[in-house]
Amino acid sequence: MKKVLLSTTAIVAAGLLVTSVAYADEEEMMEEEMMMAEPISVGVGGYFRAAIGAVNQDGAMNDRGHTINQNIEINLTGETTLDNGITAGVNIWLDGNPEFQDDTSETRLYLSGGFGTVTVGQFESAAQLGTVWAPGGNANFGIKSPWFTGGTMPSWQGIIGNNEDDVTVMYASPSFGGISVSASYAPEDSKNSYAGRGTADADEISETIGLSLNASMPLMGGSVSGGIGYETGTPEVCTGMCDANSLRGGLVVSIDQVSIGGAILEIDNQGATATHSDVGIGYSMGSLSIGVQYGNIDAGSDSDATAFNASYGLGPGIEVNSQIAVGSSGGADWSQFLLGTAIVF
């Protein structure tokens, strides 16, 4: 009798086990199907930057002397990590400035994992993205500000030709002890890429290759970061030597609240050379940051700028920025005052 009961119990237990496994498999399959059915969720971010400025330049008889400007971008981002450990994502910047409405300034589709990151889209070259800037008092203004240069201040955003935000493919390696390398290629100097060369443009440089070596390491309770970048491309219309390239490098040391560093950029575009250099120091104490920067461009004639800038954080993502700068460009002296705000969301 005992044997019969034991056998019956074993059969029932086995049946329950099989049923449980079956249900578990079904639930797992349903979860996998639901995960596969759900697309990547996209979040919204971006910034709104605005500034007013007063500029005075020698010899500018008909210059209004003041300006109001803005820079607006909306960022759509989303990513997911697959079962194999690969992260897939998208990043799309929509330009909200009046002259560029309904336009995209940058786009990225990327796959990332232990092998590194592969990115395809519309963005700068690896050499430009690896640039180390001279520190200062705020990101809204400064001698390398991509948003507000203020009147006749020369730009230190020097690149070869117009190669910026082109359709590009890039590979970035994982970080090995704080050191990483990246490489990029853009076939056409425009937001569109195709197999044919299209119409040659004297101002465009295509088939651009960018290389970058970057490092970031701890130092005395702070950090040291540096980068070296090289970029080369082919002018679509040759006016002299048919090559164009640039070499850049920068180093920034940060200890406690102080950051100090600088960078240099050498450009050779079909025999026309230019050297961009800058140094800067920044100091942060709570919500307040202050800094001073100096930059020089030697391209046959000198241009230089000295900027004193500051920012104060009113809250998370909200800043008030200011800058006083003096310099010379084309033999004419100038001065400026900028006051603005940045809201990052």
URTA-V94776 format. One record per run of one state. SS is the DSSP state (alpha for helix, beta for strand, coil for the rest). FROM is the first residue (numbers start at 1). TO is the last residue. If there is no record, write none. Layout:
BEGIN
SS	FROM	TO
SS	FROM	TO
END
This chain:
BEGIN
coil	1	1
alpha	2	37
coil	38	42
beta	43	57
coil	58	65
beta	66	81
coil	82	86
beta	87	95
coil	96	97
alpha	98	100
coil	101	102
beta	103	113
coil	114	115
beta	116	123
coil	124	125
alpha	126	129
coil	130	165
beta	166	172
coil	173	175
beta	176	176
coil	177	178
beta	179	186
coil	187	204
beta	205	219
coil	220	221
beta	222	235
coil	236	243
beta	244	255
coil	256	257
beta	258	269
coil	270	271
beta	272	285
coil	286	287
beta	288	298
coil	299	301
beta	302	315
coil	316	317
beta	318	329
coil	330	331
beta	332	344
coil	345	345
END
